[in-house]
């Protein structure tokens, strides 16, 4: 009823009775609005479906715009669920569309459905990597698109745009180790997959592909530049990544890694030692496979050790490999120092020792093999993959020499063969049977030996030919021309003869892709059980 002044006072109790609903404190433009949506989002992020439903119900009861709620849930699906469940965006978008179709009050089913899906979904905010990439773009504004990624339809013929691009669908698993970042950002990682939901199922695959790409980026080819396992980015070239991409180095390294681990048969609780860490191609796979055991890795220098330790910072402390720096023959001392065994206790031996190109260039391969044998526990095994330079591709067989005098052809062939039969060169004075003999000598049992020959396509450019025929180079090993001019057997080539041969190489090989042959020996040795 009206009061003394003729005014009708509508109290909260009167309003609730008239609309048969209890009033809640909720101002769409005030603090309650923002506080409630904040509580709702935080409940979703915390995977609490009960709290999320409560705050959703409070907003709906107060008449909050359903489109506003769906908008916030769509943002949440991308930001907080992300790659842990990529279907979350689809589910929320479908629920929002269904709400538009049916309206209220039945549309509340779709609000509740989207809410429960997000609250119970695995969570990952790895999509924030996009903003790291955005920051990199702001800092690297001048980075050009790599030539092999450019549009070949416009300037391909004139500028070589698109040349060397490898179509992933033409390769096994529809993937090939190919660099897609500008040169200034090669090796940069933005995306770090979590272990949650769908993302956890692709995490190892992403890691393995990155490891292959990184190894291919720094992997020199044995005979292209007369060195094996040289750490660094290889010789100067106009496009070294294109060279490695065309060669399929990444895929080959992945195959070698998989072959090593198939032979090693590493179990979850095993203690593993990687004898040549390099870029971590074997180390990180060992970490994944021996999660309850442990991994030690040997690096050749301090810089490699520091890089691997930085990469290991992303792992939990118990998962991180212990990285040692030094030579294989010094492993007993290095391991003793690393374990810091109290009261002269013996440090534990390894279940599995693995390595790639560990012995290739060592002069005293027997001493290195003996150190490996010392590292193993009874019943343990060592698995090595060693490229055999002795069997590598002969350069003179890549060109047609028929226009040269027969005597010169014979001297070219003999001089190049002499490179690979030099008894004083530790890189070529051994083969697979030498490895078997060394393993038998140091006491390994049940020795297995497998030799595999592979072929790959290599692009030869003018720069590569110039390096082969550089007569004045002062590298660790002689160039091809230096070998031919002063062979161990037969008479060497004169400067004019080298010039004729170089001209043939330039005419027949420059900017062409050749089939390159290489040979890898896999050797397995077991520590006898006393």
C-alpha positions in Angstrom: 0.0 0.0 0.0 1.1 3.6 -0.5 2.7 5.5 2.4 1.6 8.8 3.9 3.1 10.6 0.9 1.2 8.4 -1.6 4.4 6.5 -2.6 4.5 2.8 -3.0 7.8 1.3 -1.6 8.9 -1.9 -3.5 11.2 -3.8 -1.2 13.4 -6.8 -2.1 10.9 -9.1 -0.4 8.1 -7.6 -2.4 10.0 -7.9 -5.7 11.0 -11.5 -5.1 7.4 -12.4 -4.2 6.1 -10.7 -7.3 8.5 -12.4 -9.8 8.7 -15.6 -7.7 12.6 -15.4 -7.9 15.2 -14.5 -5.3 17.2 -11.4 -6.2 21.0 -11.7 -6.4 23.6 -9.0 -6.2 24.8 -8.6 -9.8 25.5 -5.4 -11.6 26.3 -6.0 -15.3 28.4 -2.8 -15.4 29.9 -3.0 -11.9 32.3 -5.0 -9.9 30.0 -8.0 -9.4 29.9 -8.6 -13.2 33.7 -8.7 -13.5 34.3 -10.5 -10.3 31.9 -13.3 -11.2 33.2 -13.9 -14.7 36.7 -13.9 -13.2 35.7 -16.6 -10.7 34.1 -18.5 -13.5 37.2 -18.5 -15.7 39.5 -19.4 -12.8 37.3 -22.3 -11.8 37.5 -23.6 -15.4 41.3 -23.2 -15.4 41.4 -25.0 -12.1 39.4 -27.9 -13.5 36.7 -27.6 -10.9 33.4 -28.4 -12.6 31.3 -27.8 -9.5 32.6 -24.3 -8.9 32.4 -23.5 -12.7 28.8 -24.6 -12.8 28.0 -22.5 -9.7 29.4 -19.3 -11.2 27.9 -19.9 -14.5 24.5 -20.4 -12.9 24.9 -17.2 -10.9 25.5 -15.3 -14.2 22.6 -16.9 -16.0 20.3 -16.4 -13.0 21.2 -12.7 -13.0 20.4 -12.4 -16.7 24.0 -12.1 -18.0 24.2 -12.1 -21.8 24.8 -15.7 -22.9 26.9 -14.5 -25.9 29.2 -12.8 -23.5 29.7 -16.0 -21.6 30.2 -18.0 -24.8 32.8 -15.5 -26.0 34.8 -15.9 -22.8 34.6 -19.7 -23.1 35.8 -19.6 -26.7 38.8 -17.5 -25.6 39.4 -19.9 -22.7 39.3 -22.9 -25.1 42.1 -21.4 -27.2 44.2 -19.9 -24.4 43.9 -22.4 -21.5 42.9 -25.7 -23.0 44.7 -25.2 -26.3 46.6 -28.1 -27.8 45.8 -30.4 -24.8 42.4 -30.8 -26.4 42.1 -29.0 -29.8 38.5 -30.1 -30.0 37.5 -27.8 -27.2 37.2 -24.8 -29.6 34.9 -26.9 -31.8 32.7 -28.1 -28.9 32.3 -24.6 -27.5 31.6 -23.0 -30.9 29.1 -25.7 -31.7 27.4 -25.1 -28.3 27.2 -21.4 -29.0 25.7 -22.0 -32.4 23.2 -24.4 -30.9 22.2 -21.8 -28.3 21.5 -19.3 -31.1 19.2 -21.9 -32.7 17.2 -22.9 -29.6 17.4 -19.8 -27.4 16.4 -19.7 -23.8 15.5 -21.6 -21.6 16.7 -24.8 -23.4 19.9 -23.1 -24.5 21.1 -23.4 -20.9 21.8 -27.1 -21.7 24.5 -25.9 -24.2 25.9 -23.4 -21.8 26.3 -26.1 -19.2 27.7 -28.6 -21.8 30.4 -26.1 -22.8 31.2 -25.3 -19.2 31.6 -28.9 -18.2 33.7 -29.8 -21.3 36.2 -27.0 -20.5 36.3 -27.7 -16.8 37.1 -31.4 -17.3 39.4 -31.0 -20.3 43.2 -31.2 -20.0 44.9 -27.8 -19.9 47.8 -26.3 -21.8 48.7 -22.7 -22.5 51.5 -23.6 -25.0 49.7 -21.5 -27.6 51.3 -18.6 -25.8 54.3 -19.5 -28.0 52.7 -17.4 -30.7 53.4 -14.3 -28.7 57.0 -15.3 -28.4 57.1 -15.6 -32.2 55.4 -12.2 -32.4 58.2 -10.7 -30.2 60.8 -12.3 -32.4 59.2 -10.7 -35.5 59.4 -7.3 -33.8 63.1 -7.8 -33.2 63.9 -9.4 -36.5 61.9 -7.2 -38.9 64.4 -7.6 -41.8 64.5 -11.4 -41.8 64.0 -12.6 -45.4 62.0 -15.6 -46.5 64.4 -18.4 -47.4 64.8 -18.9 -51.1 63.4 -22.4 -51.2 60.2 -21.2 -49.5 59.5 -18.4 -51.8 56.8 -18.4 -54.5 58.2 -20.2 -57.5 55.3 -19.1 -59.8 56.5 -15.5 -60.1 60.3 -15.3 -60.1 61.3 -19.0 -59.9 63.0 -19.0 -63.3 65.0 -15.8 -62.9 66.0 -15.9 -59.3 65.7 -19.5 -58.3 62.8 -18.9 -55.9 61.4 -22.2 -54.7 64.4 -24.2 -55.9 65.2 -27.0 -53.4 61.8 -27.0 -51.7 60.9 -30.5 -50.7 57.2 -31.4 -50.8 56.6 -33.2 -47.5 53.8 -35.4 -48.8 56.4 -37.1 -51.1 58.2 -38.5 -48.1 57.6 -41.1 -45.5 55.1 -40.0 -42.8 54.5 -36.9 -44.9 57.5 -35.1 -43.3 61.0 -34.2 -44.3 63.7 -32.4 -42.2 63.5 -29.1 -43.9 64.3 -25.6 -42.5 61.4 -23.2 -42.5 62.7 -20.4 -40.4 64.9 -17.5 -41.7 68.6 -18.1 -41.3 68.9 -15.7 -38.3 66.3 -17.8 -36.4 67.4 -21.3 -37.3 67.3 -23.5 -34.3 65.0 -21.1 -32.4 62.2 -22.9 -30.5 58.9 -21.2 -29.8 56.5 -24.1 -29.2 57.0 -26.3 -26.1 54.4 -29.1 -26.0 53.1 -30.0 -22.6 52.5 -33.5 -21.4 48.7 -33.0 -21.2 46.0 -34.7 -23.2 46.4 -34.7 -27.0 49.5 -32.6 -26.7 51.2 -35.4 -24.6 50.6 -37.8 -27.5 52.5 -35.6 -30.0 55.2 -34.3 -27.6 57.8 -37.0 -28.4 57.1 -36.8 -32.2 57.7 -33.0 -32.1 60.9 -33.5 -30.1 62.3 -36.2 -32.4 61.6 -34.1 -35.6 63.3 -31.1 -34.0 66.3 -33.2 -33.0 66.6 -34.5 -36.6 66.4 -30.9 -38.0 69.0 -29.7 -35.5 71.4 -32.6 -36.2 71.0 -32.1 -40.0 71.7 -28.3 -39.6 75.2 -28.9 -38.1 76.0 -32.3 -39.7 78.8 -32.1 -42.3 79.1 -34.8 -45.0 82.1 -37.1 -44.7 83.5 -36.8 -48.2 82.0 -33.5 -49.4 84.4 -31.7 -47.2 86.8 -34.4 -46.1 85.9 -34.3 -42.5 83.5 -36.3 -40.3 81.6 -35.0 -37.2 83.1 -31.6 -37.3 81.1 -29.6 -34.8 79.7 -26.3 -36.1 77.7 -25.3 -39.2 80.0 -26.8 -41.7 81.8 -25.1 -44.6 80.8 -21.7 -45.9 78.2 -22.1 -48.7 75.6 -20.1 -50.3 72.8 -22.2 -48.8 74.2 -24.9 -46.5 70.7 -25.8 -45.3 69.5 -26.4 -48.8 72.4 -28.8 -49.3 71.5 -30.8 -46.2 67.8 -30.7 -47.0 68.3 -32.1 -50.5 70.6 -34.8 -49.1 68.0 -36.1 -46.8 70.5 -35.9 -43.9 67.7 -35.4 -41.3 65.8 -38.5 -42.4 69.0 -40.5 -42.5 70.0 -39.4 -39.0 66.6 -40.3 -37.8 66.9 -43.8 -39.3 70.3 -44.2 -37.7 69.0 -43.2 -34.3 66.1 -45.6 -34.6 68.4 -48.4 -35.7 70.7 -47.8 -32.7 67.8 -47.9 -30.2 66.3 -51.0 -31.8 69.6 -52.8 -31.3 70.2 -51.3 -27.8 66.8 -52.5 -26.4 66.8 -49.8 -23.7 64.4 -50.4 -20.8 62.8 -47.8 -18.6 65.0 -48.5 -15.6 68.3 -48.7 -17.5 71.3 -46.4 -16.9 72.5 -45.3 -20.3 75.7 -43.6 -21.6 75.9 -41.7 -24.9 79.5 -41.5 -26.0 79.2 -38.7 -28.5 76.5 -36.2 -27.6 76.8 -33.9 -30.6 73.4 -32.1 -30.9 71.7 -34.6 -28.6 70.2 -36.8 -31.3 70.8 -39.9 -29.2 70.8 -38.3 -25.8 67.3 -37.0 -25.8 65.9 -40.3 -27.1 67.7 -42.1 -24.3 66.2 -39.7 -21.8 62.7 -40.5 -23.1 63.3 -44.3 -23.0 65.0 -44.6 -19.6 62.9 -42.3 -17.6 63.4 -44.3 -14.4 67.1 -45.0 -14.9 69.2 -42.1 -16.0 71.4 -40.8 -18.8 75.0 -39.7 -19.0 76.4 -38.1 -22.1 79.9 -37.3 -23.2 80.6 -34.0 -25.0 83.8 -33.2 -26.9 84.0 -29.6 -25.6 82.7 -27.1 -23.1 80.5 -25.2 -25.5 78.6 -28.4 -26.4 78.2 -29.2 -22.8 76.8 -25.8 -22.0 74.3 -26.0 -24.9 73.0 -29.4 -23.8 72.7 -28.3 -20.2 70.7 -25.3 -21.3 68.3 -27.5 -23.2 68.0 -29.8 -20.2 66.7 -26.9 -18.1 63.3 -27.6 -19.5 63.3 -31.0 -17.8 62.7 -32.0 -14.2 65.9 -32.4 -12.3 65.6 -36.2 -12.1 65.2 -36.4 -15.9 68.1 -34.3 -16.8 71.1 -36.0 -18.4 74.5 -35.7 -16.7 76.8 -34.2 -19.3 80.6 -34.9 -19.1 83.3 -33.2 -21.1 86.3 -35.0 -22.4 87.6 -38.0 -24.4 86.2 -41.5 -24.5 89.5 -42.9 -23.2 89.2 -40.7 -20.1 85.7 -42.0 -19.2 86.7 -43.9 -16.1 88.1 -40.8 -14.5 85.3 -38.6 -15.7 82.6 -40.9 -14.4 84.4 -41.4 -11.1 84.5 -37.6 -10.6 80.8 -37.2 -11.7 79.5 -39.8 -9.2 81.6 -38.5 -6.3 81.3 -41.9 -4.6 81.7 -41.6 -0.8 84.2 -43.8 1.0 85.7 -45.1 -2.2 82.5 -46.9 -3.2 82.5 -48.1 -6.7 80.3 -46.1 -9.1 77.5 -48.1 -10.8 78.2 -49.5 -14.3 75.9 -48.7 -17.2 73.3 -51.1 -18.6 73.7 -49.7 -22.2 76.4 -47.6 -23.9 75.5 -46.1 -27.3 77.2 -43.8 -29.7 77.4 -42.5 -33.3 80.7 -42.0 -35.1 82.6 -42.4 -31.8 85.6 -44.3 -33.3 85.6 -42.9 -36.9 88.6 -40.5 -36.5 90.3 -41.9 -33.4 93.8 -43.2 -33.9 93.7 -45.6 -31.0 90.3 -47.2 -31.4 91.3 -50.1 -29.2 91.9 -47.9 -26.2 88.5 -46.3 -26.7 86.8 -49.6 -27.0 88.5 -50.8 -23.8 87.1 -47.7 -22.0 83.6 -48.6 -23.2 84.0 -52.1 -21.9 85.0 -50.8 -18.5 81.8 -48.7 -18.4 79.5 -51.7 -18.7 77.9 -53.8 -16.0 78.0 -57.6 -16.5 75.4 -58.4 -19.1 75.4 -54.8 -20.4 75.8 -53.9 -24.1 77.3 -51.3 -26.3 75.8 -50.3 -29.6 77.7 -48.1 -32.1 76.9 -46.7 -35.5 80.1 -45.8 -37.4 80.2 -44.3 -40.9 83.0 -46.0 -42.9 84.8 -43.3 -44.9 86.8 -46.0 -46.7 83.6 -46.9 -48.7 82.4 -43.4 -49.4 81.5 -42.0 -52.8 84.4 -41.5 -55.2 84.3 -38.1 -56.8 85.8 -39.0 -60.1 82.9 -41.4 -60.6 80.4 -38.5 -60.6 81.7 -37.2 -63.9 82.3 -38.5 -67.4 86.1 -38.6 -67.9 86.0 -40.1 -71.4 87.3 -36.8 -73.0 90.5 -37.0 -71.0 93.6 -39.1 -72.1 93.5 -42.7 -70.8 96.7 -42.2 -68.9 95.3 -39.2 -67.0 92.0 -41.1 -66.3 94.0 -43.9 -64.7 96.1 -41.6 -62.6 93.0 -39.7 -61.4 91.4 -43.0 -60.4 94.5 -44.3 -58.7 95.2 -41.1 -56.9 91.7 -40.9 -55.4 91.7 -44.6 -54.4 95.0 -43.9 -52.6 93.1 -41.5 -50.4 91.1 -44.4 -49.0 93.9 -47.0 -48.7 96.4 -44.9 -46.8 97.5 -47.1 -43.8 98.6 -44.0 -41.9 95.3 -42.2 -42.0 93.1 -43.2 -39.0 90.0 -42.1 -40.8 90.3 -44.6 -43.7 92.6 -47.4 -42.5 89.8 -49.5 -41.0 86.6 -51.2 -42.0 83.8 -53.2 -40.4 86.0 -56.2 -39.8 88.5 -54.0 -38.0 85.7 -53.0 -35.6 84.8 -56.7 -35.0 88.5 -57.5 -34.3 88.8 -54.6 -31.8 85.7 -55.6 -30.0 86.9 -59.2 -29.7 90.3 -58.0 -28.5 88.9 -56.0 -25.6 86.7 -58.8 -24.4 83.2 -58.2 -25.7 81.1 -61.3 -26.4 78.1 -62.1 -28.7 79.3 -59.5 -31.2 76.8 -58.5 -33.9 77.8 -56.6 -37.0 75.6 -55.0 -39.6 76.7 -53.0 -42.6 74.2 -50.9 -44.5 74.8 -48.8 -47.6 72.6 -45.9 -48.3 72.3 -43.4 -51.1 71.2 -39.8 -50.9 70.8 -36.9 -53.2 73.3 -34.0 -52.9 73.2 -30.7 -54.7 76.7 -29.7 -55.9 77.2 -26.0 -56.4 80.1 -24.0 -57.7 81.3 -23.1 -54.2 81.6 -26.8 -53.4 83.6 -27.5 -56.5 85.9 -24.5 -55.6 86.5 -26.0 -52.2 87.4 -29.4 -53.7 89.9 -27.9 -56.0 91.4 -25.3 -53.7 95.1 -26.2 -54.0 96.2 -23.6 -51.4 93.8 -24.5 -48.5 95.2 -25.0 -45.1 92.6 -27.2 -43.3 92.8 -30.1 -41.0 92.7 -32.4 -44.0 93.9 -31.9 -47.5 91.4 -30.9 -50.2 90.6 -33.2 -53.1 93.0 -31.3 -55.4 95.8 -31.5 -52.8 95.3 -35.2 -52.5 95.4 -35.7 -56.3 98.6 -33.5 -56.6 100.5 -35.5 -54.0 99.2 -39.0 -53.9 100.8 -41.7 -51.8 101.1 -43.9 -54.9 101.3 -43.2 -58.7 102.3 -39.8 -60.1 100.4 -36.7 -59.0 98.4 -34.4 -61.3 100.0 -31.2 -62.5 98.3 -27.9 -62.1 97.2 -27.9 -65.7 95.7 -31.4 -65.4 93.9 -30.4 -62.2 92.5 -27.4 -64.2 91.2 -29.7 -66.9 89.5 -32.0 -64.3 88.1 -29.0 -62.5 86.6 -27.7 -65.7 84.8 -31.1 -66.2 83.4 -30.9 -62.7 82.1 -27.4 -63.3 80.6 -28.3 -66.6 78.9 -31.5 -65.5 78.2 -31.1 -61.8 77.6 -27.4 -61.0 74.1 -26.8 -59.7 73.1 -30.4 -60.3 71.9 -33.1 -57.9 74.0 -36.3 -57.7 73.4 -39.6 -56.0 75.8 -40.0 -53.1 76.7 -43.3 -51.5 77.7 -43.8 -47.9 78.2 -46.9 -45.6 77.4 -47.3 -41.9 78.5 -50.1 -39.7 76.3 -51.0 -36.7 78.2 -53.1 -34.1 76.9 -54.6 -30.9 79.0 -56.0 -28.1 78.0 -57.6 -24.8 79.8 -57.5 -21.5 80.3 -61.2 -20.4 78.5 -62.2 -17.2 81.0 -63.4 -14.6 
